[in-house]
Amino acid sequence: MGVNILGTGVYTPSITVTNEMMSKIVETSDEWITTRTGISSRNMSNGEPTWYMGAEAAKAAIAEAGIDSKDIGLIIDATITADFHTPSTACIIQREIGAVGAACVDVNAACSGFIYGFDMAMRYLMTDDTLKYALVVANENLSKITNFEDRTTCVLFGDGAAAVVIEKSDKLYTSWLSADGTGAQYLYCKGDPAANAFMGEDKLSVPDGTDENITHHYLVQDGKEVYKFATKALPTAATKAAEKIGLDITEVDYFVPHQANVRILETAAKNLGVSMDKFIVTLDHHGNTSSASVPIALDEAIKSGKIKRGDKLCLVGFGAGLTLGAAIIEY
């Protein structure tokens, strides 16, 4: 059993930040960024909240699917940049699109978030005959957790959202999800510290591998460790998913990977034994949009005509957590 993608949609904010613009706020250059990351520009929020971008992408996906939003029974939203601790971003999107009564939940699996949410939605569809359509949204406002004084990270990230409407079908489907929490300290963003009216002066210190001196809510990354993880995670996840059904990985028509860094993608493709011609790459003009990068790339490849019905796709993500996952589907 598998899923059928009925519609995809994207929302990218109006501000386009080029490498030249980046070089005016930090010590960097277009050549330095392009050669090391493959990124030339990225979109950033002009005040749009995360939920708004997700809702706009969802509306576009629903319109393309040609369904009534009231028939959506499940909304899964993947994000690490929610606007509220509560309610969930999925609940706000439900309100905005009029999907009355749909179950709503957010997932946080960082850059693998869309893969996790997509796989969860498939499993709900497979086990509930009353569930007709599911909506999976990935929306990120990474610019609000980016340190624009850190030239090694601020040039990487962009904002945006994408969504897919799916239904169950008998098409090809296999997936594999995993995580390695021992690498959690290699990519993180601190949240609110413990604080209440009854706390004493002696506070519990937990040596979790993160920097105790960091008090801000910006992304912190150990680039070398993340690179080592990512170049292995992509081929591992794709291969494990294929092995579940005895599929030769070379039968995949296109890989739609998390758009982190072109060097990571090139090395991962080599490790996988697959030509880069099979990789959908959009990071040159979107940058790293975390959970939104896979569905943004998917939508773009579909809209351009590159991906066609019947193609076998491997959607694959890897990111903070450390998380990794892949879903191989027939479009």
C-alpha contacts under 8 A as a table, 3 or more apart, distances in Angstrom:
res1	aa1	res2	aa2	distance
1	M	126	M	7.37
1	M	168	K	7.38
1	M	169	S	6.14
1	M	170	D	4.64
1	M	171	K	6.32
1	M	172	L	6.95
1	M	173	Y	6.59
2	G	122	M	7.07
2	G	168	K	5.86
2	G	169	S	5.14
2	G	170	D	5.25
2	G	171	K	4.92
2	G	172	L	5.61
2	G	173	Y	4.69
2	G	174	T	7.86
2	G	329	I	7.44
3	V	122	M	6.47
3	V	166	I	6.26
3	V	167	E	5.52
3	V	168	K	4.32
3	V	169	S	4.85
3	V	170	D	7.07
3	V	171	K	6.27
3	V	172	L	7.84
3	V	173	Y	7.10
3	V	329	I	7.65
4	N	166	I	5.48
4	N	167	E	5.32
4	N	168	K	6.00
4	N	169	S	5.75
4	N	171	K	7.07
4	N	330	E	7.85
4	N	331	Y	6.82
5	I	8	T	7.58
5	I	164	V	6.76
5	I	165	V	5.98
5	I	166	I	4.58
5	I	167	E	6.75
5	I	331	Y	6.64
6	L	64	E	7.37
6	L	65	A	4.74
6	L	164	V	7.44
6	L	165	V	5.53
6	L	166	I	5.57
6	L	167	E	7.24
7	G	61	A	4.78
7	G	62	I	6.36
7	G	63	A	7.58
7	G	64	E	4.93
7	G	65	A	4.24
7	G	66	G	7.97
7	G	164	V	5.65
7	G	165	V	5.29
7	G	166	I	7.39
8	T	58	A	7.97
8	T	60	A	6.97
8	T	61	A	4.21
8	T	62	I	7.61
8	T	64	E	6.74
8	T	65	A	7.56
8	T	162	A	7.30
8	T	163	A	5.63
8	T	164	V	4.45
8	T	165	V	6.56
8	T	295	P	7.95
8	T	299	D	5.74
9	G	57	A	4.79
9	G	58	A	6.19
9	G	59	K	7.33
9	G	60	A	4.60
9	G	61	A	4.08
9	G	62	I	7.80
9	G	64	E	7.62
9	G	162	A	5.48
9	G	163	A	5.25
9	G	164	V	6.54
9	G	296	I	7.96
9	G	299	D	6.45
10	V	56	E	7.47
10	V	57	A	4.45
10	V	58	A	7.69
10	V	60	A	6.85
10	V	61	A	7.63
10	V	160	G	7.68
10	V	161	A	5.69
10	V	162	A	4.22
10	V	163	A	6.50
10	V	296	I	6.17
10	V	299	D	6.97
11	Y	53	M	5.78
11	Y	54	G	7.30
11	Y	56	E	6.06
11	Y	57	A	4.94
11	Y	160	G	5.88
11	Y	161	A	5.16
11	Y	162	A	6.23
12	T	43	N	6.49
12	T	44	M	7.92
12	T	53	M	7.36
12	T	159	D	6.92
12	T	160	G	4.61
12	T	161	A	6.43
13	P	16	T	7.92
13	P	43	N	5.87
13	P	44	M	5.83
13	P	45	S	5.25
13	P	46	N	6.60
13	P	48	E	7.36
13	P	53	M	7.75
13	P	159	D	7.04
13	P	160	G	6.44
14	S	43	N	6.75
14	S	44	M	7.19
14	S	45	S	7.15
14	S	46	N	6.73
15	I	43	N	5.43
15	I	44	M	5.32
15	I	45	S	6.53
15	I	46	N	6.23
16	T	41	S	6.65
16	T	42	R	5.70
16	T	43	N	4.50
16	T	44	M	6.43
17	V	21	M	6.09
17	V	22	M	7.11
17	V	41	S	5.50
17	V	42	R	5.38
17	V	43	N	5.99
17	V	44	M	7.00
18	T	21	M	5.17
18	T	22	M	6.47
18	T	40	S	6.10
18	T	41	S	4.26
18	T	42	R	6.64
19	N	22	M	4.90
19	N	23	S	6.25
19	N	29	S	6.61
19	N	30	D	4.87
19	N	33	I	7.03
19	N	39	I	7.97
19	N	40	S	5.73
19	N	41	S	5.93
19	N	155	V	7.55
20	E	23	S	5.09
20	E	24	K	6.82
20	E	29	S	6.56
20	E	30	D	5.79
21	M	24	K	5.40
21	M	25	I	7.30
22	M	25	I	5.57
22	M	26	V	6.33
22	M	28	T	7.25
22	M	29	S	7.64
22	M	155	V	6.86
23	S	26	V	5.37
23	S	27	E	5.89
23	S	28	T	4.93
23	S	29	S	5.26
23	S	30	D	7.31
24	K	27	E	7.54
25	I	148	F	7.57
25	I	149	E	7.66
26	V	148	F	7.43
26	V	149	E	6.31
26	V	150	D	7.48
26	V	151	R	5.86
27	E	151	R	6.73
28	T	32	W	6.45
28	T	33	I	7.29
28	T	151	R	6.83
29	S	32	W	5.17
29	S	33	I	6.30
30	D	33	I	5.32
30	D	34	T	5.93
30	D	40	S	7.19
31	E	34	T	5.22
31	E	35	T	5.90
32	W	35	T	5.61
32	W	36	R	6.21
33	I	36	R	5.40
33	I	37	T	5.74
33	I	38	G	6.98
33	I	39	I	6.48
33	I	40	S	7.42
33	I	155	V	7.08
34	T	37	T	5.39
34	T	38	G	4.47
34	T	39	I	5.21
34	T	40	S	5.97
35	T	38	G	5.91
36	R	261	N	7.83
36	R	262	V	7.93
36	R	263	R	7.22
37	T	156	L	7.59
37	T	260	A	7.96
37	T	261	N	4.79
37	T	262	V	5.53
37	T	263	R	6.54
38	G	261	N	6.40
38	G	262	V	5.21
38	G	263	R	7.62
38	G	283	L	7.01
38	G	284	D	5.56
39	I	42	R	7.69
39	I	156	L	7.38
39	I	261	N	7.69
39	I	262	V	7.99
39	I	283	L	5.80
39	I	284	D	4.03
39	I	285	H	6.43
39	I	286	H	7.60
39	I	287	G	5.71
40	S	284	D	5.08
40	S	285	H	5.86
40	S	287	G	7.82
41	S	284	D	6.34
41	S	285	H	4.74
41	S	286	H	6.32
41	S	287	G	6.64
42	R	157	F	7.22
42	R	158	G	5.14
42	R	159	D	7.56
42	R	284	D	7.77
42	R	285	H	5.34
42	R	286	H	4.36
42	R	287	G	5.11
43	N	158	G	5.35
43	N	159	D	5.65
43	N	160	G	7.17
43	N	285	H	7.90
43	N	286	H	6.20
43	N	287	G	7.93
44	M	141	N	7.69
44	M	143	S	6.50
44	M	158	G	5.60
44	M	159	D	4.93
44	M	160	G	7.55
45	S	48	E	5.49
45	S	49	P	7.67
45	S	141	N	6.88
45	S	143	S	7.25
45	S	159	D	6.21
45	S	160	G	7.93
48	E	52	Y	6.22
48	E	53	M	6.68
49	P	52	Y	5.36
49	P	53	M	6.63
49	P	83	D	6.68
49	P	141	N	7.25
50	T	53	M	5.40
50	T	54	G	6.34
50	T	81	T	6.86
50	T	82	A	6.16
50	T	83	D	6.22
50	T	89	T	7.95
50	T	139	N	6.03
50	T	140	E	5.93
50	T	141	N	5.64
51	W	54	G	5.08
51	W	55	A	6.03
51	W	82	A	7.30
51	W	83	D	7.04
51	W	89	T	5.71
51	W	90	A	7.98
51	W	92	I	6.66
51	W	93	I	6.38
51	W	139	N	7.35
52	Y	55	A	5.07
52	Y	56	E	6.20
52	Y	93	I	7.69
53	M	56	E	5.25
53	M	57	A	6.28
53	M	139	N	6.52
53	M	160	G	6.61
53	M	161	A	5.64
54	G	57	A	5.17
54	G	58	A	6.08
54	G	93	I	6.91
54	G	137	V	6.28
54	G	138	A	6.68
54	G	139	N	5.18
54	G	161	A	5.34
54	G	162	A	6.64
54	G	163	A	7.32
55	A	58	A	4.95
55	A	59	K	6.16
55	A	93	I	5.09
55	A	96	E	6.37
55	A	97	I	6.82
56	E	59	K	5.13
56	E	60	A	6.40
57	A	60	A	5.19
57	A	61	A	6.30
57	A	137	V	7.69
57	A	161	A	6.05
57	A	162	A	5.10
57	A	163	A	5.53
58	A	61	A	5.07
58	A	62	I	6.11
58	A	93	I	7.94
58	A	97	I	7.55
58	A	135	L	7.58
58	A	137	V	6.75
58	A	162	A	7.11
58	A	163	A	5.21
58	A	164	V	7.21
59	K	62	I	5.15
59	K	63	A	6.11
59	K	97	I	6.49
60	A	63	A	5.14
60	A	64	E	6.24
61	A	64	E	5.16
61	A	65	A	6.11
61	A	163	A	6.02
61	A	164	V	5.73
61	A	165	V	6.25
62	I	65	A	4.97
62	I	66	G	6.17
62	I	67	I	6.16
62	I	68	D	7.56
62	I	69	S	6.81
62	I	164	V	7.95
62	I	165	V	6.52
63	A	66	G	5.14
63	A	67	I	6.98
65	A	165	V	6.76
67	I	71	D	7.35
68	D	71	D	5.59
68	D	72	I	7.57
69	S	72	I	5.46
69	S	97	I	6.64
69	S	98	G	6.21
69	S	99	A	4.96
69	S	100	V	7.99
70	K	73	G	7.84
70	K	98	G	6.41
70	K	99	A	4.49
70	K	100	V	5.63
70	K	101	G	7.86
70	K	102	A	7.98
71	D	99	A	7.08
71	D	132	K	6.71
71	D	133	Y	6.56
72	I	75	I	7.53
72	I	99	A	6.00
72	I	102	A	6.14
72	I	131	L	7.73
72	I	132	K	6.63
72	I	133	Y	4.79
72	I	134	A	5.60
72	I	135	L	6.85
73	G	99	A	7.68
73	G	101	G	7.09
73	G	102	A	4.29
73	G	103	A	6.14
73	G	131	L	5.55
73	G	132	K	6.52
73	G	133	Y	5.91
73	G	134	A	5.95
74	L	102	A	4.97
74	L	103	A	4.72
74	L	104	C	6.06
74	L	121	A	7.52
74	L	131	L	7.61
74	L	133	Y	7.06
74	L	134	A	4.79
74	L	135	L	6.19
75	I	90	A	6.04
75	I	94	Q	7.32
75	I	102	A	6.58
75	I	103	A	6.12
75	I	104	C	4.87
75	I	105	V	6.56
75	I	134	A	6.01
75	I	135	L	4.81
75	I	136	V	5.91
75	I	137	V	7.57
76	I	90	A	6.16
76	I	104	C	6.02
76	I	105	V	5.19
76	I	106	D	5.71
76	I	107	V	7.17
76	I	117	G	6.01
76	I	121	A	7.21
76	I	134	A	7.92
76	I	135	L	6.39
76	I	136	V	4.93
76	I	137	V	6.25
77	D	89	T	6.56
77	D	90	A	5.22
77	D	104	C	7.93
77	D	105	V	6.40
77	D	106	D	4.66
77	D	107	V	6.19
77	D	117	G	7.09
77	D	136	V	5.94
77	D	137	V	4.69
77	D	138	A	5.68
77	D	139	N	7.56
78	A	106	D	5.75
78	A	107	V	4.91
78	A	108	N	5.92
78	A	109	A	7.43
78	A	110	A	7.91
78	A	113	G	5.12
78	A	114	F	5.81
78	A	117	G	6.50
78	A	136	V	7.76
78	A	137	V	6.13
78	A	138	A	4.60
78	A	139	N	6.59
78	A	291	S	6.43
79	T	82	A	6.20
79	T	106	D	7.24
79	T	107	V	6.66
79	T	108	N	5.75
79	T	109	A	7.82
79	T	110	A	6.85
79	T	113	G	6.86
79	T	138	A	5.98
79	T	139	N	5.63
79	T	140	E	5.81
79	T	291	S	6.38
80	I	108	N	5.81
80	I	109	A	7.79
80	I	110	A	5.99
80	I	140	E	6.81
81	T	139	N	7.94
81	T	140	E	5.71
81	T	141	N	5.72
81	T	142	L	6.64
81	T	145	I	7.85
82	A	85	H	7.11
82	A	88	S	7.73
82	A	89	T	6.32
82	A	140	E	7.82
83	D	89	T	7.47
84	F	87	P	6.34
84	F	88	S	7.10
84	F	89	T	7.55
85	H	88	S	7.22
87	P	91	C	6.56
87	P	92	I	7.35
88	S	91	C	5.32
88	S	92	I	6.77
88	S	104	C	7.64
88	S	105	V	6.52
88	S	106	D	5.98
89	T	92	I	5.19
89	T	93	I	6.24
89	T	105	V	7.85
89	T	106	D	6.53
90	A	93	I	5.07
90	A	94	Q	6.09
90	A	104	C	5.26
90	A	105	V	5.69
90	A	106	D	5.99
91	C	94	Q	4.97
91	C	95	R	6.40
91	C	104	C	5.61
91	C	105	V	7.36
92	I	95	R	5.15
92	I	96	E	6.35
93	I	96	E	4.97
93	I	97	I	6.17
94	Q	97	I	5.44
94	Q	98	G	5.83
94	Q	99	A	5.13
94	Q	100	V	6.96
94	Q	102	A	7.24
94	Q	104	C	7.55
95	R	98	G	5.29
95	R	99	A	6.77
95	R	100	V	7.44
99	A	102	A	5.88
107	V	113	G	6.61
107	V	116	Y	7.80
107	V	117	G	6.77
108	N	113	G	5.94
109	A	112	S	5.36
109	A	113	G	4.32
109	A	116	Y	7.02
109	A	291	S	7.88
109	A	319	G	7.61
109	A	320	A	7.29
109	A	321	G	7.02
109	A	323	T	6.43
110	A	113	G	5.22
110	A	290	S	6.31
110	A	291	S	5.89
110	A	318	F	7.98
110	A	319	G	5.71
110	A	320	A	5.52
110	A	321	G	7.23
110	A	323	T	7.43
111	C	114	F	7.45
111	C	258	H	6.77
111	C	289	T	7.96
111	C	290	S	4.26
111	C	291	S	4.20
111	C	292	A	7.66
111	C	293	S	7.76
111	C	317	G	6.02
111	C	318	F	5.63
111	C	319	G	4.63
111	C	320	A	6.79
111	C	323	T	7.77
112	S	115	I	5.45
112	S	116	Y	6.32
112	S	258	H	7.58
112	S	290	S	7.70
112	S	291	S	5.85
112	S	316	V	7.47
112	S	317	G	4.31
112	S	318	F	5.03
112	S	319	G	5.92
112	S	323	T	6.19
112	S	324	L	5.80
112	S	325	G	6.33
113	G	116	Y	5.14
113	G	117	G	6.07
113	G	138	A	7.35
113	G	291	S	4.95
113	G	317	G	7.71
114	F	117	G	5.03
114	F	118	F	5.85
114	F	136	V	7.47
114	F	137	V	7.33
114	F	138	A	5.91
114	F	291	S	5.38
114	F	292	A	6.88
114	F	294	V	7.12
114	F	295	P	7.30
114	F	317	G	7.87
115	I	118	F	5.09
115	I	119	D	6.11
115	I	315	L	6.99
115	I	316	V	6.77
115	I	317	G	6.47
115	I	325	G	6.26
115	I	326	A	6.35
115	I	327	A	6.72
116	Y	119	D	5.29
116	Y	120	M	6.16
116	Y	177	L	7.20
116	Y	325	G	7.11
117	G	120	M	5.05
117	G	121	A	6.12
117	G	136	V	6.44
118	F	121	A	5.19
118	F	122	M	6.30
118	F	136	V	6.23
119	D	122	M	5.08
119	D	123	R	6.38
119	D	175	S	7.19
119	D	327	A	7.21
120	M	123	R	5.19
120	M	124	Y	6.37
121	A	124	Y	5.13
121	A	125	L	6.22
121	A	134	A	6.32
121	A	135	L	7.87
121	A	136	V	7.31
122	M	125	L	5.12
122	M	126	M	6.18
122	M	168	K	7.03
123	R	126	M	5.03
123	R	127	T	6.27
124	Y	127	T	5.32
124	Y	128	D	6.03
124	Y	131	L	7.70
125	L	128	D	5.57
125	L	129	D	7.10
125	L	131	L	5.93
125	L	132	K	7.34
125	L	133	Y	7.65
125	L	134	A	7.47
125	L	167	E	7.05
125	L	168	K	5.86
126	M	129	D	7.34
126	M	168	K	6.64
128	D	131	L	5.57
129	D	132	K	7.48
131	L	134	A	7.61
132	K	167	E	6.31
132	K	168	K	7.83
133	Y	165	V	6.76
133	Y	166	I	5.75
133	Y	167	E	4.94
133	Y	168	K	7.87
134	A	165	V	5.81
134	A	166	I	5.40
134	A	167	E	6.47
135	L	163	A	7.00
135	L	164	V	5.84
135	L	165	V	4.66
135	L	166	I	6.48
136	V	163	A	5.57
136	V	164	V	5.42
136	V	165	V	6.57
136	V	166	I	8.00
137	V	161	A	7.36
137	V	162	A	5.92
137	V	163	A	4.24
137	V	164	V	6.61
138	A	161	A	5.58
138	A	162	A	5.53
138	A	163	A	6.24
138	A	291	S	5.65
138	A	292	A	4.70
138	A	295	P	7.45
139	N	159	D	7.87
139	N	160	G	5.92
139	N	161	A	4.05
139	N	162	A	6.46
139	N	291	S	6.89
139	N	292	A	5.44
140	E	159	D	5.53
140	E	160	G	5.66
140	E	161	A	6.24
140	E	289	T	6.35
140	E	290	S	6.83
140	E	291	S	7.01
140	E	292	A	6.39
141	N	144	K	6.08
141	N	145	I	7.80
141	N	158	G	7.46
141	N	159	D	4.86
141	N	160	G	6.79
142	L	145	I	5.43
142	L	146	T	6.19
142	L	157	F	6.36
142	L	158	G	6.15
142	L	159	D	5.71
142	L	289	T	7.04
142	L	290	S	7.92
143	S	146	T	5.01
143	S	157	F	6.94
143	S	158	G	6.48
143	S	159	D	6.59
144	K	218	Y	7.98
145	I	189	C	7.60
145	I	217	H	6.11
145	I	218	Y	4.48
145	I	219	L	5.93
146	T	153	T	7.45
146	T	154	C	5.87
146	T	157	F	7.65
146	T	218	Y	5.21
146	T	219	L	5.80
147	N	150	D	5.56
147	N	153	T	7.37
147	N	154	C	6.00
147	N	218	Y	5.57
147	N	219	L	6.99
148	F	151	R	7.00
148	F	154	C	5.26
149	E	154	C	7.41
150	D	153	T	5.83
150	D	154	C	5.91
151	R	154	C	5.49
151	R	155	V	6.35
152	T	155	V	6.73
152	T	156	L	7.80
153	T	156	L	5.51
153	T	157	F	7.37
153	T	219	L	7.92
153	T	220	V	7.93
153	T	221	Q	7.48
154	C	157	F	6.22
156	L	260	A	7.73
156	L	287	G	5.78
156	L	288	N	5.76
157	F	287	G	5.42
157	F	288	N	4.62
157	F	289	T	5.95
157	F	290	S	7.98
158	G	286	H	6.19
158	G	287	G	5.36
158	G	288	N	5.66
158	G	289	T	5.08
159	D	286	H	7.92
159	D	289	T	5.57
160	G	289	T	6.43
160	G	292	A	6.53
161	A	292	A	5.34
161	A	296	I	6.97
162	A	292	A	5.87
162	A	295	P	5.50
162	A	296	I	5.38
162	A	299	D	7.75
163	A	295	P	6.63
164	V	295	P	7.60
171	K	329	I	7.35
171	K	330	E	6.02
172	L	328	I	7.47
172	L	329	I	5.32
172	L	330	E	5.30
173	Y	327	A	7.07
173	Y	328	I	5.62
173	Y	329	I	4.68
173	Y	330	E	7.00
174	T	241	A	5.71
174	T	242	A	6.88
174	T	244	K	6.90
174	T	245	I	7.01
174	T	327	A	5.72
174	T	328	I	5.28
174	T	329	I	6.80
175	S	240	K	7.93
175	S	241	A	4.68
175	S	242	A	7.71
175	S	244	K	7.89
175	S	325	G	7.40
175	S	326	A	5.48
175	S	327	A	4.16
175	S	328	I	6.13
176	W	237	A	6.20
176	W	238	A	7.76
176	W	240	K	6.21
176	W	241	A	4.83
176	W	325	G	5.50
176	W	326	A	5.48
176	W	327	A	6.64
177	L	237	A	7.16
177	L	323	T	7.92
177	L	324	L	6.04
177	L	325	G	4.17
177	L	326	A	6.53
178	S	323	T	6.06
178	S	324	L	5.44
178	S	325	G	6.06
179	A	321	G	6.60
179	A	322	L	5.42
179	A	323	T	4.19
179	A	324	L	5.89
180	D	183	G	6.03
180	D	184	A	7.50
180	D	321	G	6.57
180	D	322	L	5.02
180	D	323	T	6.40
181	G	184	A	5.10
181	G	321	G	5.57
181	G	322	L	5.68
181	G	323	T	7.99
182	T	185	Q	7.66
182	T	322	L	7.69
183	G	186	Y	5.68
183	G	321	G	6.66
183	G	322	L	5.64
184	A	187	L	6.30
184	A	188	Y	6.94
184	A	320	A	6.48
184	A	321	G	4.75
184	A	322	L	5.60
185	Q	188	Y	6.26
185	Q	208	D	7.25
185	Q	209	G	5.43
185	Q	210	T	5.36
186	Y	220	V	7.68
186	Y	221	Q	5.62
186	Y	222	D	5.01
186	Y	223	G	7.82
186	Y	225	E	6.49
186	Y	226	V	6.47
186	Y	320	A	7.50
187	L	219	L	7.12
187	L	220	V	5.63
187	L	221	Q	4.43
187	L	222	D	6.38
187	L	226	V	7.35
187	L	319	G	7.95
187	L	320	A	5.28
187	L	321	G	7.43
187	L	322	L	7.96
188	Y	219	L	5.69
188	Y	220	V	5.43
188	Y	221	Q	6.70
188	Y	320	A	6.58
188	Y	321	G	7.98
189	C	217	H	5.66
189	C	218	Y	5.47
189	C	219	L	4.54
189	C	220	V	6.14
190	K	215	T	7.44
190	K	216	H	6.99
190	K	217	H	5.14
190	K	218	Y	7.13
190	K	219	L	7.80
191	G	217	H	6.22
195	A	199	M	7.00
196	N	199	M	5.81
199	M	203	K	7.79
200	G	203	K	6.94
207	P	210	T	7.44
211	D	214	I	5.61
212	E	215	T	7.62
221	Q	226	V	7.55
222	D	225	E	5.63
222	D	226	V	6.18
223	G	226	V	5.18
223	G	227	Y	6.00
224	K	227	Y	5.16
224	K	228	K	6.29
225	E	228	K	5.15
225	E	229	F	6.22
226	V	229	F	5.09
226	V	230	A	5.96
227	Y	230	A	5.16
227	Y	231	T	6.15
227	Y	264	I	6.58
228	K	231	T	5.67
228	K	232	K	6.74
229	F	232	K	5.53
229	F	233	A	5.83
230	A	233	A	4.86
230	A	234	L	6.15
230	A	264	I	6.66
230	A	268	A	7.72
230	A	318	F	6.30
230	A	319	G	7.48
231	T	234	L	6.09
231	T	235	P	7.34
231	T	264	I	5.51
231	T	265	L	7.21
231	T	267	T	6.02
231	T	268	A	4.68
231	T	271	N	7.69
232	K	235	P	5.81
232	K	236	T	6.07
232	K	268	A	6.56
232	K	271	N	7.55
233	A	236	T	5.05
233	A	237	A	5.96
233	A	318	F	6.46
233	A	324	L	6.21
234	L	237	A	5.44
234	L	238	A	6.24
234	L	257	P	7.81
234	L	268	A	6.19
234	L	316	V	6.53
234	L	317	G	6.88
234	L	318	F	6.73
234	L	324	L	7.38
234	L	325	G	7.88
235	P	238	A	5.18
235	P	239	T	5.87
235	P	268	A	6.04
235	P	269	A	7.36
235	P	271	N	6.59
235	P	272	L	5.14
236	T	239	T	5.24
236	T	240	K	5.99
237	A	240	K	5.23
237	A	241	A	6.19
237	A	316	V	7.09
237	A	324	L	6.51
237	A	325	G	5.25
237	A	326	A	5.31
238	A	241	A	5.32
238	A	242	A	6.31
238	A	249	I	7.61
238	A	314	C	6.84
238	A	316	V	6.72
238	A	325	G	7.59
238	A	326	A	5.47
238	A	327	A	7.57
238	A	328	I	7.75
239	T	242	A	5.12
239	T	243	E	6.06
239	T	249	I	6.55
239	T	272	L	7.98
240	K	243	E	5.12
240	K	244	K	6.53
241	A	244	K	5.52
241	A	245	I	7.65
241	A	326	A	6.34
241	A	327	A	6.64
241	A	328	I	6.84
242	A	245	I	5.91
242	A	246	G	6.16
242	A	247	L	4.88
242	A	248	D	6.67
242	A	249	I	6.15
242	A	328	I	7.18
243	E	246	G	4.76
243	E	247	L	5.92
243	E	248	D	7.66
244	K	247	L	7.60
247	L	251	E	7.27
248	D	251	E	5.59
248	D	252	V	7.82
249	I	252	V	5.69
250	T	253	D	7.73
250	T	274	V	6.95
251	E	312	K	7.47
252	V	255	F	7.21
252	V	311	D	7.78
252	V	312	K	5.07
252	V	313	L	5.86
252	V	314	C	6.72
253	D	278	K	6.43
253	D	311	D	5.91
253	D	312	K	5.19
253	D	313	L	6.01
254	Y	278	K	4.71
254	Y	279	F	5.83
254	Y	280	I	6.90
254	Y	307	I	7.68
254	Y	311	D	7.56
254	Y	312	K	6.67
254	Y	313	L	5.05
254	Y	314	C	6.44
255	F	278	K	5.95
255	F	279	F	4.85
255	F	280	I	6.20
255	F	313	L	5.74
255	F	314	C	4.70
255	F	315	L	6.11
255	F	316	V	7.37
256	V	279	F	6.20
256	V	280	I	5.27
256	V	281	V	7.70
256	V	294	V	6.09
256	V	297	A	6.69
256	V	298	L	6.42
256	V	313	L	7.01
256	V	314	C	5.96
256	V	315	L	4.80
256	V	316	V	6.29
257	P	265	L	7.88
257	P	279	F	7.32
257	P	280	I	7.09
257	P	281	V	7.85
257	P	293	S	7.91
257	P	294	V	5.81
257	P	314	C	7.77
257	P	315	L	5.85
257	P	316	V	4.75
257	P	317	G	5.89
258	H	288	N	7.92
258	H	290	S	7.29
258	H	291	S	7.68
258	H	293	S	5.57
258	H	294	V	5.14
258	H	316	V	6.31
258	H	317	G	4.88
258	H	318	F	6.71
259	Q	262	V	7.61
259	Q	265	L	7.95
259	Q	281	V	6.97
259	Q	282	T	6.95
259	Q	283	L	5.39
259	Q	287	G	6.99
259	Q	288	N	5.49
259	Q	289	T	7.42
259	Q	290	S	7.69
259	Q	293	S	5.68
259	Q	294	V	7.00
260	A	264	I	7.18
260	A	265	L	7.88
260	A	283	L	7.17
260	A	287	G	7.24
260	A	288	N	5.10
260	A	290	S	7.82
261	N	264	I	5.29
261	N	265	L	6.52
261	N	283	L	7.37
261	N	288	N	7.66
262	V	265	L	5.03
262	V	266	E	6.11
262	V	283	L	7.64
263	R	266	E	5.10
263	R	267	T	6.11
264	I	267	T	5.27
264	I	268	A	5.96
265	L	268	A	5.05
265	L	269	A	5.97
266	E	269	A	5.17
266	E	270	K	6.29
266	E	276	M	6.64
267	T	270	K	5.09
267	T	271	N	6.18
268	A	271	N	4.97
268	A	272	L	6.03
269	A	272	L	4.95
269	A	273	G	6.04
269	A	274	V	5.23
269	A	275	S	6.40
269	A	276	M	6.20
269	A	279	F	8.00
270	K	273	G	4.97
270	K	274	V	6.16
270	K	275	S	7.32
271	N	274	V	7.87
274	V	278	K	7.20
275	S	278	K	5.82
275	S	279	F	7.57
276	M	279	F	5.10
277	D	280	I	7.84
280	I	297	A	6.67
280	I	298	L	7.85
280	I	301	A	7.11
281	V	284	D	7.53
281	V	297	A	7.03
282	T	285	H	6.12
282	T	286	H	6.22
282	T	287	G	7.65
282	T	297	A	5.96
283	L	286	H	4.79
283	L	287	G	4.36
283	L	288	N	6.33
284	D	287	G	6.06
286	H	289	T	7.07
288	N	293	S	6.54
289	T	292	A	5.41
289	T	293	S	4.99
290	S	293	S	5.64
290	S	319	G	7.86
291	S	294	V	6.82
292	A	295	P	5.74
292	A	296	I	6.00
293	S	296	I	5.17
293	S	297	A	6.10
294	V	297	A	5.24
294	V	298	L	6.11
294	V	315	L	6.90
294	V	316	V	7.45
294	V	317	G	7.35
295	P	298	L	4.78
295	P	299	D	6.02
296	I	299	D	5.25
296	I	300	E	6.21
297	A	300	E	5.13
297	A	301	A	6.12
298	L	301	A	5.28
298	L	302	I	6.20
299	D	302	I	5.15
299	D	303	K	6.01
300	E	303	K	5.15
300	E	304	S	6.06
301	A	304	S	5.23
301	A	305	G	6.32
301	A	306	K	5.25
301	A	307	I	5.51
302	I	305	G	5.22
302	I	306	K	6.01
302	I	307	I	4.87
302	I	308	K	6.68
303	K	306	K	7.71
304	S	307	I	7.72
305	G	308	K	6.30
307	I	311	D	6.66
308	K	311	D	5.79
308	K	331	Y	7.09
309	R	330	E	7.67
309	R	331	Y	5.15
310	G	330	E	5.74
310	G	331	Y	5.35
311	D	330	E	5.66
311	D	331	Y	5.53
312	K	328	I	6.97
312	K	329	I	5.72
312	K	330	E	4.54
312	K	331	Y	6.39
313	L	328	I	5.52
313	L	329	I	5.33
313	L	330	E	6.12
313	L	331	Y	6.90
314	C	326	A	6.57
314	C	327	A	5.71
314	C	328	I	4.31
314	C	329	I	6.49
315	L	326	A	5.47
315	L	327	A	5.22
315	L	328	I	6.24
315	L	329	I	7.94
316	V	324	L	7.63
316	V	325	G	5.76
316	V	326	A	4.18
316	V	327	A	6.51
317	G	323	T	7.90
317	G	324	L	5.53
317	G	325	G	5.45
317	G	326	A	6.37
318	F	322	L	7.35
318	F	323	T	5.44
318	F	324	L	4.17
318	F	325	G	6.57
319	G	322	L	5.58
319	G	323	T	5.25
319	G	324	L	6.52
320	A	323	T	5.95
